């Protein structure tokens, strides 16, 4: 089982984070060409943005 190894910190993972939606195409190319290591993520919003704010207002 993997769970005990995760709890003991024996299993490590790497996140390859591309910042901004404008970097998404390059991140996708890197994903398929083997340039990235680990999980490819794209951060599309700033970290300091409040979670309860919406980009698109709700419909009336």
C-alpha positions, 0 to 999 in steps of 0.5 A: 500500500502507498498510504503508509509511505505517503504519511511517512513522507517517503513519497514526494511529488513535483508540481511544474507551475506555469503562471498566467493563462498566457503561459498555457500554450507553452506549458501544454507544449512542454507537457507533450514534449517531456520538458516538464517534471511531475504534475503540470499546473497552470495558475490562472488567478493571483494567489491574493485573490479572495476565493469568494470573488467571482470573475463573472457576475451571477445571472439575474 
